[in-house]
């Protein structure tokens, strides 16, 4: 199951509050502004800045 459309409409980057784009194939949420990628585990976004990866 993928992330719901409603969740994707309201979720933002915890660092800059910018839009996150969901990459379903990689199960990641990407912030183009910060160039950070947040993983999604078991359909739950892990939005911890310390655990984000640069891309």
URBEL-V909433 format. One record per run of one state. SS is the DSSP state (@ for helix, = for strand, . for the rest). FROM is the first residue (numbers start at 1). TO is the last residue. Records with the same first field share a line. If there is no record, write none. Layout:
SS=FROM-TO / FROM-TO
//
This chain:
.=1-4 / 11-11 / 13-18 / 24-27 / 32-35 / 42-43 / 46-48 / 52-52 / 55-55
@=5-10 / 49-51
==12-12 / 19-23 / 28-31 / 36-41 / 44-45 / 53-54
//
